[in-house]
Amino acid sequence: MAYLPPKIDQRSYEDIVEQTEQLAQQFTKWKAKEKTDAGGEKTDAGGALIRIFARMVNLISNRLNQVPEKNFLAFLDLIGGQLKPPQPAKVPLTFYLAEGSPVDALVPAHTQASAPPAEGSDEEIVFETDRELVVTTAQLQGVFVIEPSTDKYSNCTLEATGQKDNDFLVFEGNQAIEHSLYINCPEIFSLPELINFKLTLSGNNISQFSNSQLNWFYWNGDTWEEIATPVFDNNNQFTFSDLPISTALEINGQEAKWLRASLTNITDAAIANNLPIITNIQGEIYINKTEQTPDICLFNNTPLDLTKDFYPFGEQPELNDTFYIALHDNYIKSGVNITIDLQLTNQVVTENLEIIWEISNGEEWQQIYVSNNIQAELGFHNLQNIPSPGTVNGETRYWLRARINQGNFGSPSKTRKYVIYNEVAIVSNKNSSNQDSSNQDSSNQDSSNQDSSDQEISIIGNASDFLNDGDAVRKVWIEINTEKREECTI
């Protein structure tokens, strides 16, 4: 942008007329004419002479005001400066693709573009592009400036994309850079309480955290709330005595319960040049919950009342009788140990008892433990033995079940003997082939009056043709909404 030298005489034509009229009225008897109702002025000979004089003075004033620029050019010429030849005006042009265009477009060099006429002219100003331009379908999405020396950045997206008509500094930040580590551990952070939560970091220069200014926060649903600084020991472990339960928040497209650690003094050279490098983060918490009563327990398909004494395998335990336990959702985590402790009212006599403990994966039952009594200590040590929700008796829960695989739980069941006939027979009508004709002759007779002599017994084989040694024969029936079963071995 060119800077013009100051004017020597800054008076305008109107200023000269006004000043001359004041002097003429002061030193002569001439008086200026009053303005007419239409807004014009009555001009006499004196007024006309004043305006002619003002016009001549204005011409001289304009030439006088050009003296500083002339002297400046003479000075440049004296020191060897030269005027640049005239150059065409330049202006930046923006080309846009037609809406919905699937391909790029080429704007050849010397493409003409016109600008509106200048004031007082009827001709448009024509420009030509000085080089070819490829108009691409790619669009500028964001522009950021990072200034490491001050640990600041700027978001210049609105200005750079034209959404905001402002200029911006391309190498200067105006906002402090956030240095935060967001940690999410759904297996732990979904627990009902987080007492003595331990966070262990592995990597290089981890001990630098003891000198760093780390601030810890959790999301309370409205804002990030700072929590008490945890203890950092020589094992590179942070211990949170009572970590608040965070509210789920979406960060980087993932909604979870987050724990945030923020570093505040990154501009300190001693810290900035020796930042920790983390290779592994491990969370650990130990929860000892006792006297946790299950929500639902079943004997086979029969719900049990846990407020009073109950029979886990029914009053007459038999093979494959099953005791179901619905586990609390909060404790279905990797590394959780569950102790099943049933206090028995009476001492139970067991004989070759084997109880198989199984969990449901939603489709089938998976064995995880075998015991010789109703007590058990079960652990979910990896993701493979963590149960999945399954449906039992119309209830969709995380189910654990104990099943009698062999032996007796309580008094041995009574031995029952069943008669196995050596022959299998089919009873049929004797004259089945002549049934149609006999029906016509005795259509008025009651079928209940048929004599047993009208039936015959056909022997189709021996029992050994259908049963083998060791086969089990089971009788199943329902008694007072309880499934009863009897079983014997051939």
Summary of the structure (lengths in Angstrom):
residues: 490
radius of gyration: 50.7
end to end distance: 112.2
largest distance: 166.9
contacts: 1050
relative contact order: 0.06
helix: 18%
strand: 33%
